[in-house]
Amino acid sequence: MSIKDKQNKNKIPAKTAKVQSDGRLLHEFTKGLFKENPSLVLLLGLCSTLAVTNKVSNAIGMGISTTFVLICSNCIISALKGFIPDKVRIPAYIVIVASFVTIVEMILNAYISALAKSLGIFIPLIVVNCIILGRAEAFAGKNDVLPSLMDALGMGLGFTMSMLLLAFIREGLSSLGYDFSDYGAGMLSFIGGGDTLVIRGAEVFGGIKILGLPAGALFVFGLILAAINAVKDIIRQSKKNKSGSGHKAAAEGING
Amino acid sequence: MGELIAISIGTIFINNFVLSQFLGLCPFIGVSKKLDSVLGMGLAVIFVMTLASMVTYFIYTYMLVPLHIEFLETIAFILIIAALVQLVEIFLKKNIPVLYNALGIYLPLITTNCAVLGVAVLNVDRGYNFIQSTVHGFSGGVSFLLALFLMSTIREKLDLADVPKPFKGVPIAFISAGLMALAFLAADKGILDLFR
């Protein structure tokens, strides 16, 4: 579903992107951050978004790995777009992506093995992350190297940001602190050690443990999507008011 | 035998591929709007996952391991799966057109379904033998179908429900999926002891 949907969505920007200018490049970069954010707006790459956001350190690792693969594959694919026959382009893309994923897997295993262990099966699964194949098909296969690079950077950063948002909420509320031990750093705790808030010897709050579990990921993600919808509605409403009778109060209400 | 039952019960109810391992979430949200498409997609996934588990087991044990190129696992597996999906598509088109018409449009989507590559990698990680891999692949497909089926029945009801406006559509689907995941959480490991 993802690739075709995205292709249709991106038809217009992909065609016009041939006109290279600084503004164009900036647009390719920023569109991935908000307007076409891969996981929160386009709902791509959900498996890794939800599965690894139980810890902030996992989300950072996954975000950087995916962004690296995305940048490399986008550049290579856009550079090779004249050589890859149209009929076998999808298998060719998959092989290119899989090679970079293998490289990432080996690097992680060699240097940050604790992180590799906690990401586990989701490192090889970067291959089937719809974002990467989607960008290859919808953008890199039709554009030059530089716009593809900017596109990959923006999409990768957008993906990382949305994972971080989810992970900050989930880990913060479930374990009342952030654990960075995978990177050799310590634990950053809100309550100074331990996982239960104790006031005068009484255990007051032990964190919302459910948010660390798979069910919590689905809850939090649903709530974030609803919040985005609500904000969009408010913005739309204020635009309507502005163009209609110029209610400044409504617009200011959003800014505040 | 008990172990095989434990693998399948564990995969379907306790470590449900979609709801507790987050494999195959894209089709879970994308395809679960209608019951018909869920059955087509689910059956196609069961078919491909079982086949993929069998084939990747042979490739891994008799090609990658003797040649000491286990690090090519990811590339090899995804290529096998892509080729397998193509083969299945051609075979069905030629020999069983009825099934092809039912499953046809879902087959290309399966290549990028995390659950299929996931089951192949998990089989290797857990060191399953051939029979165990096959059972794991089949029950993984069943767990996918089960989650999709439950979700689609809920979503058909949700269309009629009076949901707050920002939650309409996908957000409420995620929240209900979360509630389902909670229910599956209750299927504790204690169930497995019944089969030992």
Chai-1 contact restraints between the chains, C-beta under 6 A:
chainA,res_idxA,chainB,res_idxB,connection_type,confidence,min_distance_angstrom,max_distance_angstrom,comment,restraint_id
A,M1,B,G30,contact,1.0,0.0,6.0,A-B,restraint_1
A,L46,B,L25,contact,1.0,0.0,6.0,A-B,restraint_2
A,L46,B,C26,contact,1.0,0.0,6.0,A-B,restraint_3
A,C47,B,F22,contact,1.0,0.0,6.0,A-B,restraint_4
A,C47,B,L25,contact,1.0,0.0,6.0,A-B,restraint_5
A,C47,B,C114,contact,1.0,0.0,6.0,A-B,restraint_6
A,L50,B,F22,contact,1.0,0.0,6.0,A-B,restraint_7
A,A51,B,F22,contact,1.0,0.0,6.0,A-B,restraint_8
A,P91,B,A82,contact,1.0,0.0,6.0,A-B,restraint_9
A,I94,B,I78,contact,1.0,0.0,6.0,A-B,restraint_10
A,A98,B,T74,contact,1.0,0.0,6.0,A-B,restraint_11
A,A98,B,I75,contact,1.0,0.0,6.0,A-B,restraint_12
A,A98,B,I78,contact,1.0,0.0,6.0,A-B,restraint_13
A,V101,B,T74,contact,1.0,0.0,6.0,A-B,restraint_14
A,T102,B,T74,contact,1.0,0.0,6.0,A-B,restraint_15
A,I121,B,V121,contact,1.0,0.0,6.0,A-B,restraint_16
A,P124,B,T74,contact,1.0,0.0,6.0,A-B,restraint_17
A,P124,B,V121,contact,1.0,0.0,6.0,A-B,restraint_18
A,L125,B,C114,contact,1.0,0.0,6.0,A-B,restraint_19
A,V127,B,T74,contact,1.0,0.0,6.0,A-B,restraint_20
A,V127,B,I78,contact,1.0,0.0,6.0,A-B,restraint_21
A,V128,B,T112,contact,1.0,0.0,6.0,A-B,restraint_22
A,V128,B,C114,contact,1.0,0.0,6.0,A-B,restraint_23
A,V128,B,L117,contact,1.0,0.0,6.0,A-B,restraint_24
A,C130,B,C26,contact,1.0,0.0,6.0,A-B,restraint_25
A,C130,B,T112,contact,1.0,0.0,6.0,A-B,restraint_26
A,P214,B,S20,contact,1.0,0.0,6.0,A-B,restraint_27
A,P214,B,A181,contact,1.0,0.0,6.0,A-B,restraint_28
A,A215,B,G178,contact,1.0,0.0,6.0,A-B,restraint_29
A,A215,B,A181,contact,1.0,0.0,6.0,A-B,restraint_30
A,A215,B,L182,contact,1.0,0.0,6.0,A-B,restraint_31
A,L218,B,F174,contact,1.0,0.0,6.0,A-B,restraint_32
A,L218,B,A177,contact,1.0,0.0,6.0,A-B,restraint_33
A,L218,B,G178,contact,1.0,0.0,6.0,A-B,restraint_34
A,L218,B,A181,contact,1.0,0.0,6.0,A-B,restraint_35
A,F219,B,G178,contact,1.0,0.0,6.0,A-B,restraint_36
A,F221,B,F174,contact,1.0,0.0,6.0,A-B,restraint_37
A,G222,B,P171,contact,1.0,0.0,6.0,A-B,restraint_38
A,G222,B,F174,contact,1.0,0.0,6.0,A-B,restraint_39
A,G222,B,I175,contact,1.0,0.0,6.0,A-B,restraint_40
A,L225,B,V170,contact,1.0,0.0,6.0,A-B,restraint_41
A,L225,B,P171,contact,1.0,0.0,6.0,A-B,restraint_42
A,A226,B,P166,contact,1.0,0.0,6.0,A-B,restraint_43
A,A226,B,F167,contact,1.0,0.0,6.0,A-B,restraint_44
A,A226,B,P171,contact,1.0,0.0,6.0,A-B,restraint_45
A,N229,B,P166,contact,1.0,0.0,6.0,A-B,restraint_46
A,A230,B,P166,contact,1.0,0.0,6.0,A-B,restraint_47
